[in-house]
């Protein structure tokens, strides 16, 4: 588990900062809609928590597949006509 945390530290930090911003925004929106502090807090903690997990795995997939496409496109752009 420690190795997982170390190897994914940038993504974990990004996910955590995204989570804090999301909870803050969600609580403001939920309060504006419901007018109820406790409902707003409950909604603002529930939905962003699920989103944070989804974001982490989305980010990892993006790094794996999105990064490969960028590398392939860069390699293709730098290829000479004889090697392309």
C-alpha positions as CSV (number, residue, x, y, z in Angstrom):
1,X,0.0,0.0,0.0
2,X,2.9,2.4,0.8
3,X,4.4,1.8,-2.6
4,X,1.1,2.5,-4.2
5,X,0.8,5.8,-2.3
6,X,4.3,6.8,-3.2
7,X,4.0,6.0,-6.8
8,X,0.7,7.8,-7.1
9,X,1.5,10.8,-4.9
10,X,1.0,13.6,-7.5
11,X,-2.4,12.1,-8.5
12,X,-3.4,11.6,-4.9
13,X,-2.5,15.3,-4.1
14,X,-4.4,16.5,-7.1
15,X,-7.4,14.4,-6.2
16,X,-7.4,15.7,-2.6
17,X,-7.3,19.4,-3.7
18,X,-10.0,18.7,-6.2
19,X,-12.1,17.1,-3.4
20,X,-11.7,20.2,-1.1
21,X,-12.8,22.6,-3.8
22,X,-15.6,20.3,-4.9
23,X,-17.0,20.0,-1.3
24,X,-16.9,23.7,-0.8
25,X,-18.7,24.5,-4.1
26,X,-21.2,21.6,-3.6
27,X,-22.1,22.8,-0.1
28,X,-22.8,26.3,-1.4
29,X,-25.0,25.0,-4.2
30,X,-26.8,22.5,-2.0
31,X,-27.5,25.2,0.6
32,X,-28.7,27.7,-2.0
33,X,-31.1,25.0,-3.4
34,X,-32.3,23.5,-0.1
35,X,-31.9,26.3,2.4
36,X,-31.0,23.5,4.9
37,X,-27.5,23.5,6.4
38,X,-27.5,19.7,7.3
39,X,-28.9,18.6,4.0
40,X,-26.3,20.8,2.3
41,X,-23.4,19.3,4.3
42,X,-24.7,15.8,3.7
43,X,-25.0,16.2,0.0
44,X,-21.7,18.1,-0.3
45,X,-19.8,15.3,1.4
46,X,-21.5,12.4,-0.3
47,X,-21.4,13.4,-3.9
48,X,-17.8,14.7,-4.0
49,X,-16.5,11.6,-2.1
50,X,-17.8,9.4,-4.9
51,X,-16.5,11.9,-7.5
52,X,-13.0,11.9,-5.9
53,X,-12.7,8.1,-6.4
54,X,-14.0,8.4,-9.9
55,X,-11.6,11.2,-10.6
56,X,-8.6,9.2,-9.3
57,X,-9.3,6.3,-11.6
58,X,-10.1,8.6,-14.5
59,X,-6.8,10.4,-14.1
60,X,-4.9,7.1,-14.0
61,X,-6.7,5.9,-17.2
62,X,-6.0,9.2,-18.8
63,X,-2.3,9.0,-18.0
64,X,-2.1,5.4,-19.4
65,X,-4.1,5.8,-22.6
66,X,-4.1,9.6,-23.2
67,X,-0.4,9.8,-22.7
68,X,0.2,6.9,-25.1
69,X,-1.7,8.8,-27.8
70,X,0.3,11.9,-27.3
71,X,3.5,10.0,-27.4
72,X,2.4,8.2,-30.6
73,X,1.4,11.5,-32.2
74,X,4.7,13.1,-31.2
75,X,6.7,10.2,-32.6
76,X,4.7,10.3,-35.8
77,X,5.2,14.0,-36.2
78,X,9.0,13.7,-35.8
79,X,9.3,10.7,-38.2
80,X,10.9,11.3,-41.5
81,X,9.0,10.3,-44.6
82,X,11.2,7.2,-45.0
83,X,10.4,6.0,-41.5
84,X,6.7,7.0,-41.4
